[in-house]
Amino acid sequence: MKCFAAIDSYVTLKRSLGAVFRSEMRILKQFEHFCGDVPIETISPAVCRIFCRGVGPPTRWWERKHYTLRNFFAFCVARGHLAASPLIDAGPKIPHSFEPHIYSREELQRLLDATSVLKEKRAPLQPYAFRTLLLVLYAAGLRPSEGLRLRCCDVDLGDHVLSIWDTKFFKSRLVPTGISLSRVLESYNAMRQQLPFPEADRSPFFALKNGQSITLQQLEKVFTRLRKHAGIEHPSHARWQPRLHDLRHTFAVHRLITWYREGIDVQACLPLLATYLGHVNVSGTQTYLTMTPELLAEASKRFEQYVNIRKEQNHEI
């Protein structure tokens, strides 16, 4: 396959999945101009290196180009267009000052309670749809786009499993749901039966009053309204406000805290968490593990227990 056709196929897929993809599209168009319409198997590591890197110290734009090409070549490999990615260099390491907001359990409850403001006579089920969707994003650690793309046939209420198809990194996975979340999904599903099913069992699970899917833009807008109503805000001078995607970060941190409290070997469980979240490897999961006072306290307790055990063993010797 040639470069232009491969890029066009990749962009079409991403946009069909609801991605905005503006900056990535710009980068890929630059890459098309840089390489020309050559067979993608002839693109060398040197070409990728020259395209991604300019002169001087690494910049975030270098990082963005590397990230975009890495995902494009992963698509090509997954589709059998390439045997291996020519992008063999590690991406530039740029320090990030951004820190995700880890919601407290009290904040999560306020956020869920705030969905009551969404009730309308013309759309009486709207509060339940958004409340259930937010619960799924947090309790199952889904990306917002993954939750929105769930179809009715993807929600197995009998076996308590969600099917996530062809998502980031072009991976699919099964996500088990706990008893509490399964009950919430069953309750919402009973209400969902009152809405149209334009595509039968392939209709959106989280739907508007006309049975059509909720868009990412609509969800972001509603989330901002709920967050403000719940009083979950950083100071006005802050560069970032708590985000919808931070629910996924919160899931990962809360899971670690629970494992620490249960005395589970956290390091041994990290690969399981990576698989559950749909990451390619553990390093992708580690970016979600923001250190919070609560997590630090639990890690300190575990370390103290380890030290005390070692002291007792040495004393016995």
C-alpha positions as CSV (number, residue, x, y, z in Angstrom):
1,M,0.0,0.0,0.0
2,K,1.2,3.5,-0.8
3,C,1.6,6.3,1.8
4,F,-1.4,8.5,0.7
5,A,-3.8,5.6,0.7
6,A,-2.6,4.3,4.0
7,I,-3.0,7.7,5.7
8,D,-6.4,8.2,4.1
9,S,-7.6,4.8,5.4
10,Y,-6.2,5.6,8.9
11,V,-7.8,9.1,9.1
12,T,-11.2,7.7,7.9
13,L,-11.1,5.1,10.7
14,K,-10.2,7.6,13.4
15,R,-12.9,10.0,12.4
16,S,-15.5,7.2,12.2
17,L,-14.6,6.5,15.8
18,G,-15.5,10.1,16.8
19,A,-11.9,11.5,17.0
20,V,-11.5,15.2,16.2
21,F,-8.0,14.5,14.9
22,R,-7.2,18.0,13.7
23,S,-3.5,18.3,14.8
24,E,-2.8,14.6,13.9
25,M,-4.3,15.2,10.4
26,R,-2.0,18.3,10.0
27,I,1.0,16.2,10.9
28,L,0.1,13.3,8.6
29,K,-0.4,15.8,5.7
30,Q,3.1,17.2,6.4
31,F,4.4,13.6,6.4
32,E,2.7,13.0,3.1
33,H,4.4,16.0,1.6
34,F,7.7,15.0,3.2
35,C,7.8,11.4,1.9
36,G,5.7,11.6,-1.2
37,D,3.3,8.9,-2.3
38,V,5.8,6.0,-1.8
39,P,5.1,2.4,-0.8
40,I,4.9,2.5,3.0
41,E,7.3,-0.4,3.3
42,T,10.0,1.7,1.8
43,I,9.8,4.4,4.5
44,S,13.0,4.1,6.6
45,P,13.8,4.8,10.2
46,A,16.1,7.6,9.0
47,V,13.2,9.3,7.2
48,C,11.0,9.1,10.3
49,R,13.8,10.5,12.5
50,I,14.4,13.5,10.2
51,F,10.7,14.3,9.9
52,C,10.1,14.1,13.7
53,R,13.1,16.0,14.8
54,G,14.2,19.5,14.1
55,V,17.3,21.3,15.5
56,G,17.9,22.4,19.1
57,P,16.3,20.9,22.2
58,P,13.3,18.6,21.9
59,T,9.9,20.4,21.8
60,R,6.3,19.2,22.4
61,W,5.7,19.4,18.6
62,W,8.4,16.9,18.1
63,E,6.8,14.7,20.7
64,R,3.4,15.2,19.0
65,K,4.7,14.2,15.6
66,H,6.4,11.1,17.0
67,Y,3.2,10.1,18.8
68,T,1.1,10.5,15.7
69,L,3.5,8.5,13.5
70,R,3.8,5.8,16.1
71,N,0.0,5.3,16.1
72,F,-0.2,5.5,12.3
73,F,2.4,2.8,11.9
74,A,0.7,0.7,14.6
75,F,-2.4,0.8,12.5
76,C,-0.5,-0.3,9.4
77,V,1.1,-3.2,11.2
78,A,-2.3,-4.2,12.7
79,R,-3.9,-4.2,9.3
80,G,-1.1,-6.2,7.7
81,H,0.2,-3.4,5.5
82,L,3.6,-3.4,7.3
83,A,5.6,-6.2,8.9
84,A,7.1,-3.8,11.5
85,S,7.0,-0.1,12.3
86,P,10.0,1.9,10.9
87,L,9.7,4.2,13.9
88,I,12.2,2.5,16.1
89,D,13.5,5.4,18.1
90,A,12.0,6.3,21.5
91,G,10.1,9.5,21.4
92,P,11.7,12.7,22.8
93,K,11.2,13.0,26.6
94,I,9.6,16.3,27.4
95,P,8.8,17.1,31.0
96,H,5.1,17.7,31.6
97,S,3.8,20.1,34.2
98,F,0.2,18.9,33.8
99,E,-1.3,16.8,36.7
100,P,-4.7,15.2,36.4
101,H,-7.3,15.8,39.0
102,I,-7.9,12.8,41.1
103,Y,-11.5,13.0,42.3
104,S,-12.2,12.2,45.9
105,R,-15.1,9.8,46.6
106,E,-17.1,12.7,48.0
107,E,-16.5,14.7,44.8
108,L,-17.6,11.7,42.7
109,Q,-20.9,11.5,44.7
110,R,-21.5,15.3,44.2
111,L,-20.9,14.9,40.5
112,L,-23.4,12.0,40.2
113,D,-25.9,13.9,42.3
114,A,-25.6,16.9,40.0
115,T,-27.1,14.9,37.1
116,S,-30.5,15.7,38.6
117,V,-30.2,19.2,37.0
118,L,-30.4,17.6,33.6
119,K,-34.0,16.5,33.9
120,E,-36.3,17.9,31.2
121,K,-39.9,17.1,30.3
122,R,-39.0,16.3,26.7
123,A,-36.1,14.1,27.9
124,P,-37.0,12.5,31.2
125,L,-34.4,9.8,30.9
126,Q,-31.5,12.2,30.3
127,P,-30.3,12.3,33.9
128,Y,-30.1,8.5,34.2
129,A,-28.2,8.2,30.9
130,F,-25.5,10.6,31.9
131,R,-25.3,9.4,35.5
132,T,-24.9,5.8,34.4
133,L,-22.3,6.8,31.7
134,L,-20.2,8.7,34.3
135,L,-20.4,5.7,36.6
136,V,-19.2,3.4,33.8
137,L,-16.3,5.7,32.9
138,Y,-15.1,5.8,36.5
139,A,-16.0,2.3,37.8
140,A,-14.8,0.5,34.6
141,G,-11.9,2.9,33.8
142,L,-13.1,3.5,30.2
143,R,-12.1,6.3,28.0
144,P,-15.0,8.7,27.3
145,S,-15.0,7.6,23.6
146,E,-15.2,3.9,24.6
147,G,-18.2,4.5,26.8
148,L,-20.0,6.5,24.1
149,R,-19.4,3.8,21.5
150,L,-21.0,1.0,23.6
151,R,-23.8,-0.6,21.7
152,C,-26.6,-2.6,23.3
153,C,-25.1,-5.8,22.1
154,D,-21.8,-4.8,23.7
155,V,-23.3,-4.8,27.2
156,D,-23.7,-8.4,28.5
157,L,-25.8,-8.0,31.6
158,G,-25.9,-11.8,32.1
159,D,-22.1,-12.3,32.3
160,H,-21.4,-8.8,33.6
161,V,-19.0,-7.9,30.7
162,L,-18.5,-4.9,28.4
163,S,-17.1,-5.5,25.0
164,I,-14.8,-2.7,23.9
165,W,-14.0,-2.8,20.2
166,D,-11.2,-1.5,18.0
167,T,-10.2,1.3,20.4
168,K,-7.0,3.2,21.0
169,F,-3.9,1.3,19.7
170,F,-6.5,-0.7,17.6
171,K,-7.1,-3.1,20.5
172,S,-10.3,-4.7,21.6
173,R,-10.9,-6.1,25.1
174,L,-13.5,-7.5,27.5
175,V,-14.1,-5.4,30.6
176,P,-15.7,-7.3,33.6
177,T,-18.1,-5.2,35.7
178,G,-18.6,-5.6,39.4
179,I,-21.9,-6.5,41.0
180,S,-22.8,-2.9,42.0
181,L,-22.0,-1.5,38.5
182,S,-23.9,-4.4,36.9
183,R,-27.0,-3.5,38.9
184,V,-26.8,0.1,37.8
185,L,-26.4,-1.0,34.2
186,E,-29.5,-3.3,34.5
187,S,-31.5,-0.5,35.9
188,Y,-30.5,1.9,33.1
189,N,-31.1,-0.8,30.5
190,A,-34.7,-1.2,31.7
191,M,-35.2,2.5,31.1
192,R,-33.3,2.4,27.8
193,Q,-36.1,0.1,26.4
194,Q,-38.4,3.2,26.3
195,L,-36.2,4.8,23.7
196,P,-36.0,4.0,19.9
197,F,-33.6,1.3,18.7
198,P,-32.6,2.7,15.2
199,E,-30.1,-0.2,14.6
200,A,-31.7,-2.9,16.7
201,D,-29.2,-4.5,19.1
202,R,-26.4,-2.4,17.5
203,S,-28.0,0.8,18.6
204,P,-26.2,3.0,21.1
205,F,-26.5,1.9,24.7
206,F,-26.2,5.5,26.0
207,A,-28.7,7.3,23.8
208,L,-30.5,10.5,23.4
209,K,-34.3,10.7,23.3
210,N,-34.3,9.9,19.6
211,G,-32.2,6.7,20.1
212,Q,-29.1,8.3,18.6
213,S,-25.7,8.2,20.3
214,I,-24.4,11.0,22.6
215,T,-21.5,12.8,21.0
216,L,-18.2,13.5,22.7
217,Q,-18.8,17.2,22.4
218,Q,-22.2,16.9,24.0
219,L,-20.8,14.8,26.9
220,E,-17.9,17.3,27.4
221,K,-20.4,20.2,27.6
222,V,-22.7,18.4,30.0
223,F,-19.8,17.3,32.2
224,T,-18.5,20.9,32.5
225,R,-22.0,21.9,33.6
226,L,-22.2,19.2,36.2
227,R,-18.7,19.8,37.5
228,K,-19.5,23.5,38.0
229,H,-22.8,22.7,39.6
230,A,-21.1,20.2,42.0
231,G,-18.5,22.9,42.9
232,I,-15.5,20.9,41.6
233,E,-13.2,23.6,40.3
234,H,-9.6,24.7,40.5
235,P,-8.9,28.4,41.3
236,S,-9.8,30.7,38.4
237,H,-6.1,31.4,37.7
238,A,-5.3,27.7,37.3
239,R,-4.3,26.6,33.8
240,W,-6.5,23.5,33.8
241,Q,-9.8,22.5,35.3
242,P,-10.8,18.9,36.3
243,R,-11.5,16.9,33.1
244,L,-13.8,14.2,32.1
245,H,-10.8,12.0,31.2
246,D,-9.6,12.4,34.8
247,L,-12.3,9.9,35.9
248,R,-10.0,7.2,34.3
249,H,-7.0,8.5,36.2
250,T,-9.1,8.4,39.4
251,F,-10.1,4.8,38.7
252,A,-6.4,3.7,38.4
253,V,-5.4,5.5,41.6
254,H,-8.3,4.2,43.6
255,R,-7.6,0.7,42.4
256,L,-4.0,0.9,43.7
257,I,-5.2,2.3,47.0
258,T,-7.6,-0.6,47.4
259,W,-4.8,-3.1,46.6
260,Y,-2.5,-1.6,49.1
261,R,-5.2,-1.8,51.8
262,E,-6.0,-5.4,50.9
263,G,-2.3,-6.3,51.2
264,I,-2.0,-7.3,47.5
265,D,1.3,-7.3,45.7
266,V,0.8,-4.1,43.7
267,Q,3.8,-4.6,41.3
268,A,2.5,-8.0,40.4
269,C,-0.9,-6.6,39.6
270,L,0.1,-3.7,37.4
271,P,0.1,-5.8,34.2
272,L,-3.5,-6.8,35.1
273,L,-4.4,-3.2,35.5
274,A,-2.7,-2.4,32.1
275,T,-4.7,-5.1,30.4
276,Y,-8.0,-3.9,32.0
277,L,-7.3,-0.3,30.9
278,G,-6.4,-1.5,27.4
279,H,-2.8,-0.3,27.4
280,V,-0.1,-1.8,25.3
281,N,2.3,-2.2,28.3
282,V,2.7,-1.2,31.9
283,S,4.6,2.0,31.1
284,G,1.3,3.4,29.6
285,T,-0.5,2.6,32.8
286,Q,2.1,4.2,35.0
287,T,1.3,7.6,33.6
288,Y,-2.2,7.3,35.2
289,L,-0.7,6.6,38.7
290,T,-0.6,10.1,40.1
291,M,0.7,10.2,43.6
292,T,-1.9,11.5,46.0
293,P,-1.8,11.9,49.8
294,E,-4.1,8.9,50.2
295,L,-2.0,6.7,47.9
296,L,1.2,7.9,49.5
297,A,-0.2,7.1,53.0
298,E,-1.1,3.6,51.9
299,A,2.3,3.0,50.2
300,S,4.1,4.3,53.4
301,K,2.1,1.8,55.5
302,R,3.1,-1.0,53.2
303,F,6.8,0.1,53.5
304,E,6.6,0.3,57.3
305,Q,5.2,-3.2,57.4
306,Y,8.0,-4.5,55.2
307,V,10.6,-2.8,57.4
308,N,9.1,-4.3,60.6
309,I,9.0,-7.8,59.1
310,R,12.7,-7.4,58.1
311,K,13.6,-6.3,61.6
312,E,11.8,-9.3,63.1
313,Q,13.6,-11.7,60.7
314,N,17.0,-10.1,61.6
315,H,16.2,-10.3,65.3
316,E,15.4,-14.0,65.0
317,I,18.6,-14.7,63.2
